[in-house]
């Protein structure tokens, strides 16, 4: 990450706006949509620890410190999104979903034009002053993950028989754009997002509805279709070679995949060993500033192929361990487990609420590529991820009783759910 992103300016504006609304004369109170206004004590503890650890390394302040610290500060977005959604009106939530659909459909149009039909060349687009890449450059991992989010939402549309023909056509386009991507992490993100979509749709349906058997049939058909199609793609061959090299038929792709996997595994081991060298570093990490990629010797392995100027091990968890130590890694792990638990506990409500459904599949799609890339160290991945985590954790840890009521609205994307929040004493 280099320089100041437009996203950072917008986030700063959102923070100021929300704080003024909370402290102003027309204070915004919780509306009952969420049982709590924060992502919970565990998340707040995680963010507090990160903030303290970054402050403790402030003696190394400079360009490198900022570059390392800012991605961790995006964790604060979970606090903001939880507070904002707890105070949101139905109109605000409807507009939020509509804006998300506009963004996703624009992204689908762009990536389809670039990847599937080749009618747009991103290299010919302008770039912002100081930017390293042109506007609209395809980033395979995150773009594939976003296409997976779009596909999951379109599957939900089709299951609810909302704009079925249009949603089906857009789903075909999204799958074409996904198939044109050659990234293992991206394919994994799509798979996880679509799998979660089917699970949520299943539990959102009535137990006596024909929809549940239909979902099971779709899952089986999807698995069979993916098993037949994936081996025909380069990304599929690379994925197969990573898991079982002898089963790969494309030997060139298999060799590249094995080489990349070995390089990453070795570099991750070197970073972990470097972090374990001292008890303080093991417990608290190195903080922001130190170039642990160089100091651990991992740069010689990671750099020289497709990466230059590397400061990340291309694994968020390994990088988190190096920067924040075992304490930070454990806290982050507990937050992720709590988020997964929240999705499971509230699976019925999430499946019936489009905004919550979007949050769940966003979390699910981005998490796999965080383990093999730098998406959580850049705003294009960190912003939607922590936004989604904050919303999901605001649901709390216990199931709530809900009554479903749908309100029809104009546009492609708006269904609403009225929910009463009487917490159950026991799950």
N, C-alpha and C positions, 0 to 999 in steps of 0.2 A: 504494500500500500504506500502510495506516494502522494503528497500534497493534500489539498482540501477538496472534498467532493461536494457537488451541489446537494447531495443527500444530507451531508452534515449540516449545511445551512438550513435546510428544510426541517431537520430534526430539532435544531436549536430553536427555530420558530415555533414548532409544535410544543416543545417543553415550556417555553415562555408563555404561550397561549394557555396551556393547561394550568400552569401555576397561577396565573392571573385569574383564571376562572374559579379556581379553588379558594383563592383569598379575596376575591372581589365582593362587591355588595350583592351581586346576583350569583351567589355561591351555588355550584352544581352539586346536588346531593345524589347519592346512589338511587337508582331507579328500580331496583329489585330484579334486574336481569341477571345479576351475578350475586352469589351469596356472600362474597367478600370483595373488598376494593384493592387488595394487594395480591401478588402471586404467592404469598405465604412466607412464613418465617425462614424456612430453609433457603428460599431464593434470595431473600433480603440478606441473610447471613453470607451467602455465596458472593453477592455483589459487594457487600461491605468488606469482605476479606480481599477481594480483587482490588478494590479502591485503596485499602490500607497498604497492600503489597506494592502497588504502583507508586504510592506516595513514599514508601520506604526506599524506593530506588530513584527518587527525584534528584539525587546528587549526580546522576548521570544524564540530566536533562539535556536535550538537544534534538536534532532531526531524527536520529536513530531511536531515541526514547519515545518521541511522539509516534513514530511509525509503529513501534511495538505496542504502545499503550492504547492508542485509540481503538483498535479492534475489540479490546476487552471492555472499553467503556460502552460499547453498544449493548452490553448486558443490561444497562439501565433502562433500555427500551421495554423490557419485560415489566418493570415497575410502572412505567408510563401507560403501556397498553392495558394492563390490568385495571388501573385506576380509571382510565378513560372509558373502557367498555362497561365498567360497573355503573358509570354515570350517564351512559348513552341512552338516547331515546330510540324508539323504533324507527323513526325517520332517519336518524343518524346512521343506524346500523344498515338500513336499506340502501342509503346512499353509499356507504362504505362498500357493500357488496357490489353495487353497480360500478363503482370506480375500479374495484378489483377486476371485474369482468372486462371492463374497457381495456385495462392494462394487459390482461391475459390474452384477449383477442387480438390486440395490436401486436403483442409478442408472437402469437401464433402466426399472424399474417407475415410478419417480418421474417421469422425463421423458416417458414415454408417457402417464401420467395427466394431466400438465400440458399437454403440447404436442398430443398426438393426440386425446385425449378431453375435455380441459378439465374434468375432475372435481375437480381441486385448484387452488385459487387461491393461489399463493405469497405474494401480498400480505397474505393473512389469517394468515400464519404469524408466530410471535414472532420477535424478533431479540435477539442477544446485546447486553449493555450496551455502548454506544459504537459498535456496528456501524451501517454506513450502509444495509445491505440486510437483508431478512428471511431467515430460514433457508430454504434450498431455492430461492432465487431462481435462475432459469435464466440462465446466462451463455452465449449462443449459440455462440461459438467453441469454448470448452473443452468444453462439454457435447456439442456435435456431434462433437468429436474423440474424446471418451470413448465415445460411441455407435459411432464408427468402429472403435475398439479392440475393443469388444464384438462387433461384426459380424464382424471379422476372426477373432476367437477362435471364434465360432460356426461360421464357414465351415470352420475347421480341424476342429472337432468333427464336422461333417457329412462332411468328406472322410475322416475316420478311422472313420466309422460308429459314433460314440459318442453314444448317446441321440439318434438321428437325428431322430425326430419332434419331441421337445422342442426340440432345437437349431434345427430348421427353423422352428418356431412363434416362437421367441424372435428368430430372425433377421428374420422378417417384422415383428415388433413394433419391432425396432431400426430397420429401414428406414423404417417409418411415422413414427417419432419424428424420424429424420433429415430426412425429406421435409418435416416441419412446421417445420423451422428455416429461417430466411431469411438465412443467412450464407455469403458466398463463401468465406471462409477455412475455415469448418467443412466445407463441401462438398469443398474441396481436401484437407483433412485426412482425411476419410473415403475419398476416392479413393486417396490415397497409401497409407493403412493397408490397404485391401482389395487393392490392386495388390501390395503387398509380401507379403500373406498368400498370394496365389496363387503368387507366385514361390517362396516358402519351401516351400509344399506340393508344388510341382512338383519341386523338387530333393530333397525328403525322400523322395519316392516312388522305388521301384526303376525303373531304366531300362527294364526289361522289363514293368513294371506297366501295366495299362490306365489307371491313374490319371493318368499324364502327358497322354495325349490328352484325357482328360476335363477336366483343368485347362485345357488350351488351348481346348477348346470353351466352358468356363465364362467364360474371359476374353473371348473373342469375343462371347458372348451378353451379358455384362455391359457391354461397350463399346457394343454396339448398343442395348441397353436404356437405358443412361444417356444416349446421344445422343438418343434419342427422348423421354426423360422430362424431362431437365434444362431444355429450353426452355419447358416448361409451368409451371415454378416461378419464383417471384420471384428466388430466389437464383441460379437458372440464367440468368435474363435479365440480372441484374446482372453475372454472370461473363462472359456473352457480350458485354455492353456494354463491359466493361473491356478485352477482347481485341480485339473487332471491333464497334464501335458500330453500324455500318450493318446488321449482321445481327440486331440485337435488334428484337423485335416489340412489346415492352412499353416504350413511349417514356418513361413516367413512371419506371419502374425503371431504364431506361438512363440517363436524365438524372441521377438520384440517384447511380447508380454512377459515372458520369463525374465528377460534382462531388466525390464523396468521394475518388476516385482522384487527381484534380488537386490537391485540398487536401493530401492526404498526400504526394504527390510534391513539391509546393512546400515543405511544412514540412520534409521530409527534406533537401531541398537547402539550406534555410536553416540547419539544424542542422549539416550537413556543412561548409558554408562557415564557420560560426562556429568549428567545431573546427579548421579549417585556418588560422585567422587568425594563430596563433603557432606556431612550430616545436615548442615544448614541449607545447602542447595537442595538436598533431597527433600527436606521438609517444606521449605518455603520457596524454592525455585530461585532463579537468577534475577527475577524482576525484569523490567523493561530496560533496554539499552544494550546489554551484552550481546554480541553476535555469536550465539552458541553453535551456529552452523559451522562457522570457521574454527572456533575454539575446539569443537569436538572432532574436527577433521571430516565432517560429513559433506562439506562443500565440494570436495574433490570428487565425490560420488554423484551428488545431485546435479552439479553444474557441468556444463560442457555438452549437453545434449539439447534439450528444448528449453532449459532453464538457465537464466543468467541473473547475477545479482541476488542469489537466493538468500533469504533470511528465515525461511520457514521449512520445516521437514516435510511439508505436504501431508500432514496428519495433525488435525487440530488437537487431538488428545495428547500426542507426544509433545507438541509445542506448548500446550497448556502445562504439562508436567515440568518442562524445562523452565517456563516463566513463573509458574505459581506453585511448583512443588507438589508433594503428595497431598497436602491439605487442600490445595485448589482442585486437584484432580478428583479427590474423593467427594468434595462438595459439588463439583460439576456433575459427577456421576449420580449423586443422590438427586440432584435437580432433574436430570434426564429421566431417571427411574420414576420420580414423582409425576413427571409429565406423562409418561407412558401409562402409569397407573390411573391418572386422571382421565385419559382417553378411554381406558377400559371401563372404569367405574361409570362414566357418563356417556357410554357408547350409544345408547338409545337417543338421548337428547342431542348429541353431536350429529348423529345421522339425520335428524329431522330439522336441524338448524343450519342454514347454508353458510353463515359466517363462522360458526364453530367447526363445521365440516372443512371449510377452507383452511382454518388454522391447523386442524389435525393433519391434513394431508401435506400442508406446507412443512410442518415439523418433520413428518415422516420422510418426505422427499429430500430434504436438505441434510438430514443427519448422516445418511450413508456416504455422501460425497465429502462431508467434513472429515471423514476418516482417510480420505485419499487425495485431498486437495486443500486449497486455501480459501474456500468460500466463506468460512466464518471469520476470516481475517480481512474481509473486504465488505463494504456496505451492501453490495448486491446479494450477498448471502446472509450476513449477520443481521441486517435490518428485518427482513421477513421472518427469520428464524426466531429471534428473541421476542419479536412482536407476537408471534404465534404461541410461544412458550408462556408468556405473560398471561395471555387470554385463557389458555387451557388450565393454568394453575389457579386462576381466579375462580374456577369452578369449584374449588375446594376438594377435600378428600373423601366426602361422603355423598352418596347419591341423593338427589332431591326429587320430590314428587313434581310431576309436570302435567299440564293439560295442553294438548295440541290444538291450535287454532290458526288456520291459514287465512291470510288476507291477500287478495289478488292485487297486484300493482302493475303499472306499465313497465315495459322493458323486458329484456331477455332473462333477467336474473333475480327476481325478487320474490321470495317467499318468506313469511315471517312466522315466528313461533311465540305465542304468549305462554309464559311459564310462571308458575307460582313456586316459591322457594321455601317450602317447609321442610327443613332438614329432618331426615329420618334418624331416629335414635340409634338404630342398628342397621347396617347394610344388609 
